[in-house]
C-alpha cells in the first residue's frame, strides 16, 4: 500500500514545532507598491492586500511591545546595474528601480521611529545586507516573518533565517502571492523544514508576552 503524504512526512519528522525564543523581531519583507498596482507586472491581487492588513496589525503590536520592526525593500540603480543575474532573469524587477512609485513602500505601512529598513537587491533579506549583524547586536533569537511574495523573497529569507541560527516563524496571514498554488505550496514546505507557521492572533500574543519593560 502506498503511504500518504502525511504519513511520509510524519515518518521523516517534518513539521516539528520549535521552542520560541524570548527576544523576537518582526521582519516585513518587500511590501512594495509594485504588488498593489494593477498596472504593474508584479501585481499580486487580493492575497497581497490581505497580507498588508495583517502586517499592519503585527507592526502595531510589535511597536507597542517595544520589539524591533524591520522592513525590507528591493531597490536598484536605474537600469539594474547593481541587480546582477537576478535582474537579468526577471524583467519585472525594473519595478524596483530607484525613483519609481512601484518601488516605494505601500500605503498603510510606514517606517516609524525605532523601525529599520534593510535595502537589498536579491531575494533574501540576509544576502548582501547588514541584517544578520544587526540582529546579533540586538541579541535577537527569533524572527517573525511576513511579506511578499511567499514563494519568492519570504521563502528565501526564511531559509537564510534558520540557516543563520534564528528560530523562524512565518506569519502566514501576513504573507501573500499572486496565486494560491505557489503560496500554499511554499507555506507547506517552509512549515515542514524551516519554520513554524503562526497566525496573526498568536503572533500578537507572543509579541505581548515578550514585551520590553
Secondary structure, DSSP 8 states (H G I E B T S, - for coil): ----HHHHHHHHTTT------SSEEEEEE--BGGGT-TTSTT--THHHHHHHHHHHHHHHHHHHTT--EEEEEE-B-TT-TT-HHHHHH-GGGGGGBTT-GGGSB-TT----TT-EEEEESSSSSSTTSSHHHHHHHTT--EEEEEEE-IIIIIHHHHHHHHHTT-EEEEEEEEEE-SSHHHHHHHHHHHHHHT-EEE-HHHHHHHHHHT---
